[in-house]
Amino acid sequence: MAACASRELVLRLHETLERGRIDAAAVRSAVLDADRKVRRSIASLTDASGAATVALCAGTGASLSRWLVAWVGDCRVYRVSALDGAPAQLLTLDDTYRHLSEQQPPGGSLDDPARMVGNGAVDAPNVRHVDLGRDEMLLLCSDGVHKHAGAHDIARLLRGSSPLVARCMRLIEFARTSGSNDDATVLVVHRAERARARLVRLVSIGALIALVATALLLLAGDWVTAQRLPATANAKVQP
């Protein structure tokens, strides 16, 4: 059910947000609408529960220097500056029982996500605006990455002259060798100095990038995700 919830969530978010102007209200509405539809879809198939965490970034201007960042659960978004040695900056705050000062269920952990899309627990999706400078990156990642890679590790592994997809793979491999056996998903937006034609295409579809991850995906599913990174992670844009 976790994989079903993830697929349904991606479908619903794109379906809603690609229809019109993207702003904070539209993103909040889209996430809440997806929560209801994912819950109904799962209920029509089984009595089992299913839900997903999500992190979403959407460019809001022609220059793509201003972005909306939204999240539910413990997927994270970081900003990586162009300055060598600077750590990645965390832009989100995990919706865990610890951070929300709520009691975890029996057998659960304070660091488990207390909010997920698809179980009816989302009342106010987190949304904020962030700036993205030239040659800076936005990283969207699942807990299978950020629980095993610190801010300095993330920045060091994503900087460099090698292809962006290779740097993404390097980050996933670092998380794996550091003990991660959970879903390890990475998406990166790089505001580069080239590829104006790609910028036009991105703006035309709202520059919507959504990451959905669940803690219940199998290890085999992680490698499928990694194999698909070349088609999704290597996004370079220019004002």
Secondary structure as UniProt FT lines:
FT   HELIX           2..17
FT   TURN            18..19
FT   HELIX           24..45
FT   STRAND          52..59
FT   TURN            62..63
FT   STRAND          66..72
FT   STRAND          76..80
FT   TURN            84..85
FT   STRAND          89..90
FT   TURN            97..101
FT   TURN            106..107
FT   TURN            110..111
FT   TURN            118..120
FT   STRAND          126..131
FT   TURN            134..135
FT   STRAND          137..141
FT   HELIX           143..146
FT   HELIX           151..158
FT   HELIX           164..177
FT   TURN            178..179
FT   STRAND          186..191
FT   HELIX           196..204
FT   TURN            205..207
FT   STRAND          208..213
FT   TURN            215..216
FT   HELIX           219..227
FT   HELIX           229..232
FT   STRAND          235..237
//
